[in-house]
Amino acid sequence: MSILRQIGRTDLEDNSRLRLDDDSAGLGPPLQEDHVLSTAGIVQGSKVVIEPGPIPLLSEVSLQFAMSPPNSDFQPVELIVDRQTTIRQCLDQVTIAVKLNSDEWHLKKSNWCGEPLSAIDDEEATIEQLHLTSGSLLLVCPGKLPPKGYINLPVFIYESGEGPVEYGSTADTSGTSTTSESMEVDVDSKLKGIPLYEQDPRQYYPPLLGSINYLGSVLVAKDATISELKEMISTLPL
C-alpha cells in the first residue's frame, strides 16, 4: 500500500503535481513533469511539496496575480496559461475569477519583492513576448489604460509659502538673497576632501519651500511636444 493511501490521500495518486518550497521565496510554481531535476532547480536539500492540481505543459506557464494596492477582499490568483495568451486575455480571466469588471483594471509587472513596476500598456502582447516565466507576479491595478500611443499624466502645481524661489538663490527674511556663488563656497568648504561620488547632491541645491498640489490629469500623445503638454495643462478644468 502506498503512503498516500495510508494517510488517506488517494486523491493525489492520479491528480497531483509538485512544487518547490523555498525558505526565503516560499512556495514556487507547479513544476512541469518533462523537466529534469537540475532544470527544475531541485538539488540536495530541496523541499518538495506534493498537492492536487493540474500540471503545466511545456507550452504553458504558471502566473500569480495579486491586487495592488493589497485588498483583503481579494486573494491572490494563480493561472496556468499558454505562452501565446495575451495580457488582455489574462486580465479577463483574473477579473472573472474575482468578479471584477476588466475594463476598470490593468496589469503591471512587479519586481523581485512584489512592488509595482510600469503598466503593461500593450494588452495584445503575449506572455512569451513579455518574457514572463512560471512564478512571475502580475499586479491587478485600478484604472483603465489610455489608448495606444497615449499616456495619462497626473499634473501638480508648486505653490511656495513665501513667494517664488529662483534657482541659484534662497529665500532670506532679512531682505537679502544668498547667491549660488556664496552657496558653492559654503558647500565646498563642508565637502572638501570628500569624493564626489560620496557627496549628497541635495547639498548643492536650495531647499524648496511650499507645497505641491494636485491639479488634474491630461491624456497626451507620446509624441507630443513639451509646449503642447504645457498648453494642455493650462486648459485643465477647475
Salt bridges, closest charged atoms under 4 A:
ASP11 OD1 - ARG9 NE 2.95
GLU13 OE2 - ARG5 NE 3.10
ASP21 OD2 - LYS47 NZ 3.92
ASP23 OD1 - LYS47 NZ 2.74
GLU51 OE2 - ARG17 NE 2.79
GLU51 OE2 - ARG19 NE 2.47
GLU78 OE1 - ARG17 NH2 3.65
GLU78 OE1 - ARG19 NH2 2.70
ASP92 OD1 - ARG88 NH2 3.29
ASP103 OD1 - ARG88 NH2 3.23
ASP121 OD2 - LYS222 NZ 3.12
GLU123 OE1 - ARG88 NH1 3.32
ASP200 OD2 - ARG202 NH2 2.77
